[in-house]
């Protein structure tokens, strides 16, 4: 009889624990990145009144007689199912779709979370604004003017330097993709200026020097007399400048002379070859480019007193191709410079985070560059993680070591910017479990009441 009392007490205590877990789940129904808990019960020890007996020649076997001593909590699991995603439009809000945790640092302690409501502090560091924990990843390093991101290196605090300068970059490559109208007439000797103007096609583009100053690159094309498929190109940089820039061209980067060269097409109107003013002929395959040099105004002359010269490559396109290549078709001439790689100095105004977690800075001069990448961690047994509060987890002896790397690799999910993962608590499920838990608690209390009444009857036997 006393056993039933203790079994009832165990049932009350453990159903109360289950109610505590349900209450915590419901309290965090709107907590970003929260993962619900679940209580599993198991029966407790058994008192054996008699053991089992095996069959013999005379009788069959006898089953054991065992009386249970109540129940206990088998486990309190954390359910890591995907929560619903809510679009916020905030550029520092990120969510993981799939497996993985964001990595944060609190001093030397490493914490993991699914709550990606991040922000910037006064130093430009990416942090959790609710507790100041620093978000981990890899910062890009600029090596020889190229952004290098080493995702196999050690983690670091991610820094997004809003307002940082982006130094000016001198133009090194200009790519032409214009069409020269084959129907334009040749320019006869002694032709008036109006005839020359009507038979010349002009292309202009802004280029930049190392200071970030703008210059106008002008290329004028006129048909070579007596040659149906040849055009003479005349190059000028800042043609309206009073000082002049002494533009010179040539296939070889050194020894540039003159400012004209010949562009030759085949009978299909596609690029065949180019010839500089010194008679040097280009290859007849691959990408063709003409080197251009000009004086940079305002620069300090060299030791020989000569002005500083800037060199860039004027890319005419690929031989035999019409895509992003200069052509000669019987169609109106077009002015198209589809790319040049220079720009003036700018300031970082904005940034973007893509599905790989890469952070790209956007500058006021129109340039953009990779500045970092978010890290994700996965575990062999995420249920073995210990909850550290503030929607954070810590690695434990049974979770396995954190496998840290970029998203989309080794089973890691993808990152969605401008989105937050909501709690995975289902209220309907929680309320149903609450009813079941309440009935279980009531039933165990009835066990205690009934056992008490039996004991009371036993005490009245002597009357």
Beta strands, then each sheet from edge to edge (+ up, - down):
strand 1: 37-43
strand 2: 46-50
strand 3: 65-68
strand 4: 71-78
strand 5: 85-87
strand 6: 94-97
strand 7: 101-106
strand 8: 109-113
strand 9: 118-120
strand 10: 126-128
strand 11: 134-139
strand 12: 141-143
strand 13: 146-148
strand 14: 156-157
strand 15: 165-166
strand 16: 173-176
strand 17: 200-208
strand 18: 214-223
strand 19: 230-237
strand 20: 248-250
strand 21: 260-265
strand 22: 271-276
strand 23: 287-295
strand 24: 309-318
strand 25: 337-340
strand 26: 346-353
strand 27: 358-363
strand 28: 368-374
strand 29: 376-378
strand 30: 386-389
strand 31: 392-394
strand 32: 403-405
strand 33: 414-417
strand 34: 419-421
sheet 1: 1+ 4-
sheet 2: 2+ 3-
sheet 3: 5+ 34-
sheet 4: 6+ 33-
sheet 5: 14+ 11- 7+ 8- 31+ 30-
sheet 6: 14+ 11- 7+ 29- 32+
sheet 7: 9+ 10-
sheet 8: 14+ 11- 28+ 27- 26+ 15-
sheet 9: 12+ 13-
sheet 10: 20+ 23- 24+ 16+ 25-
sheet 11: 17+ 18- 19+ 21- 22+
end
